[in-house]
Amino acid sequence: MADNQSLKGRTAIVTGGSSGIGRAIAIRLGEAGAHVFLAGRSESALNEGCKAVEKTGGRATPIAFDARDVKQVQGLVDKAVKATGRLDIMVNNAGLEFPSSIIEGDPERWREMLEVNVLALLVGSQAAIRAMRACGSAGHIVNISSVAGRREASGVYGATKWAVNSIATTLREELENDKIRVVNIMPGAVATNFARNFPPAFVKGIVSSLGIQADIQPGAQLPPAVLDQIAAAGKLFLASADDVARAVLFAVTQPIELNVFEMVVRPQRALQLPA
Ligand SMILES: NC(=O)c1ccc[n+]([C@@H]2O[C@H](COP(=O)([O-])OP(=O)(O)OC[C@H]3O[C@@H](n4cnc5c(N)ncnc54)[C@H](OP(=O)(O)O)[C@@H]3O)[C@@H](O)[C@H]2O)c1
């Protein structure tokens, strides 16, 4: 485990910091001493996330942004650099899935997945690398990919994560002569609000099989406390967001000459997800 203040004086951005894995990463990085910029769409959830970081003694700033807008992604990096004079860790975590077969799928949903999961990650990485080079930091670009990026026939969502994995490898090679490392983390099933766009009956089935009562509405989100309950009750087939966050903290606190490039963080058993 990294020492408690190993990221003191560092600046980190976490996209998708308003929920789930991003929120947990922000808490771990903040606790380790980084000033964390939590970026997402929901302002109230971002403020809650910042409070959770501050509770651990960390420093946090909320930034509302839309990952689908290239200028807003670049602006996010600019804001963090302007406020702190540096950037050390960029966590490209914002992402979403609309499960569907390709034959039945909606191209506008594909566009949203491609823009958030792939384009925003590319633009965010580029802007962050330029900022890290400009301030001379020993930096980390962290992608939250997925085991779907290893599985054949994993739908359009899986295709976005195959793209993330390929981008990570390319960037790792491009950065071999820099003081910037790339970390690509592939979680398996994690208890978060990621299933917000899944068929409600599927989510209800999992939650009620764990003996947990929760109101599951299409597109709606469950509070962090209920997700913690779900992660605890279903831990054989659902990792917790903090399981992924600890992996990120481990990777970004290694010596800069050491590249912890890829990690699969998954629960003991595989969960069958809708196609
Ligand atoms: N949970 C899993 O089982 C699992 C498994 C493998 C990989 N992952 C990956 O983990 C990452 C985080 O997902 P999660 O599980 O933490 O799900 P989550 O709780 O639904 O969080 C997704 C985050 O992405 C943000 N986001 C989505 N669209 C956005 C947009 N247009 N602009 C800005 N932010 C946007 C959301 O912001 P708002 O809430 O503010 O809208 C939210 O903070 C994703 O990349 C996902 O693919 C998840």
The ligand as a MOL file (V3000), in Angstrom:
LIG
                    3D

  0  0  0     0  0            999 V3000
M  V30 BEGIN CTAB
M  V30 COUNTS 48 52 0 0 0
M  V30 BEGIN ATOM
M  V30 1 N -19.1940 -1.1520 -13.5870 0
M  V30 2 C -18.6710 -2.0960 -14.3440 0
M  V30 3 O -19.0900 -3.2800 -14.2530 0
M  V30 4 C -17.5450 -1.7870 -15.2930 0
M  V30 5 C -16.7990 -2.8640 -15.8080 0
M  V30 6 C -15.7500 -2.6010 -16.6970 0
M  V30 7 C -15.4530 -1.3080 -17.0390 0
M  V30 8 N -16.1850 -0.2660 -16.5310 0 CHG=1
M  V30 9 C -15.8210 1.0850 -16.9550 0
M  V30 10 O -15.6460 1.8920 -15.8130 0
M  V30 11 C -15.8600 3.2680 -16.1680 0
M  V30 12 C -16.7110 3.9220 -15.0870 0
M  V30 13 O -17.9820 3.2990 -15.0530 0
M  V30 14 P -18.7690 3.0310 -13.6860 0
M  V30 15 O -18.8920 1.5880 -13.5190 0
M  V30 16 O -18.2170 3.8360 -12.5800 0 CHG=-1
M  V30 17 O -20.2270 3.5690 -14.1150 0
M  V30 18 P -21.0910 4.8330 -13.6170 0
M  V30 19 O -21.2670 4.7760 -12.1540 0
M  V30 20 O -22.2800 4.8350 -14.4850 0
M  V30 21 O -20.1560 6.0920 -13.9580 0
M  V30 22 C -19.9620 6.5370 -15.2870 0
M  V30 23 C -19.3680 7.9280 -15.2430 0
M  V30 24 O -19.1980 8.4000 -16.5810 0
M  V30 25 C -19.7060 9.7370 -16.6520 0
M  V30 26 N -20.1640 10.0810 -17.9820 0
M  V30 27 C -20.9070 9.3550 -18.8540 0
M  V30 28 N -21.1860 10.0690 -19.9510 0
M  V30 29 C -20.6030 11.2850 -19.7710 0
M  V30 30 C -20.5260 12.4760 -20.5550 0
M  V30 31 N -21.1200 12.5890 -21.7560 0
M  V30 32 N -19.8390 13.5270 -20.0470 0
M  V30 33 C -19.2390 13.4570 -18.8390 0
M  V30 34 N -19.2750 12.3650 -18.0590 0
M  V30 35 C -19.9510 11.2980 -18.5280 0
M  V30 36 C -20.8610 9.7320 -15.6790 0
M  V30 37 O -21.1920 11.0600 -15.3250 0
M  V30 38 P -22.6520 11.4770 -14.7240 0
M  V30 39 O -23.0630 10.3790 -13.7790 0
M  V30 40 O -22.3650 12.7660 -14.0540 0
M  V30 41 O -23.5420 11.5570 -15.8950 0
M  V30 42 C -20.2830 8.9240 -14.5320 0
M  V30 43 O -19.5060 9.7320 -13.6850 0
M  V30 44 C -16.4760 3.2600 -17.5690 0
M  V30 45 O -15.5010 3.6020 -18.5140 0
M  V30 46 C -16.8790 1.8000 -17.7680 0
M  V30 47 O -16.8710 1.4180 -19.1280 0
M  V30 48 C -17.2280 -0.4820 -15.6730 0
M  V30 END ATOM
M  V30 BEGIN BOND
M  V30 1 1 1 2
M  V30 2 2 2 3
M  V30 3 1 2 4
M  V30 4 1 4 5
M  V30 5 2 4 48
M  V30 6 2 5 6
M  V30 7 1 6 7
M  V30 8 2 7 8
M  V30 9 1 8 9
M  V30 10 1 8 48
M  V30 11 1 9 10
M  V30 12 1 9 46
M  V30 13 1 10 11
M  V30 14 1 11 12
M  V30 15 1 11 44
M  V30 16 1 12 13
M  V30 17 1 13 14
M  V30 18 2 14 15
M  V30 19 1 14 16
M  V30 20 1 14 17
M  V30 21 1 17 18
M  V30 22 2 18 19
M  V30 23 1 18 20
M  V30 24 1 18 21
M  V30 25 1 21 22
M  V30 26 1 22 23
M  V30 27 1 23 24
M  V30 28 1 23 42
M  V30 29 1 24 25
M  V30 30 1 25 26
M  V30 31 1 25 36
M  V30 32 1 26 27
M  V30 33 1 26 35
M  V30 34 2 27 28
M  V30 35 1 28 29
M  V30 36 1 29 30
M  V30 37 2 29 35
M  V30 38 1 30 31
M  V30 39 2 30 32
M  V30 40 1 32 33
M  V30 41 2 33 34
M  V30 42 1 34 35
M  V30 43 1 36 37
M  V30 44 1 36 42
M  V30 45 1 37 38
M  V30 46 2 38 39
M  V30 47 1 38 40
M  V30 48 1 38 41
M  V30 49 1 42 43
M  V30 50 1 44 45
M  V30 51 1 44 46
M  V30 52 1 46 47
M  V30 END BOND
M  V30 END CTAB
M  END
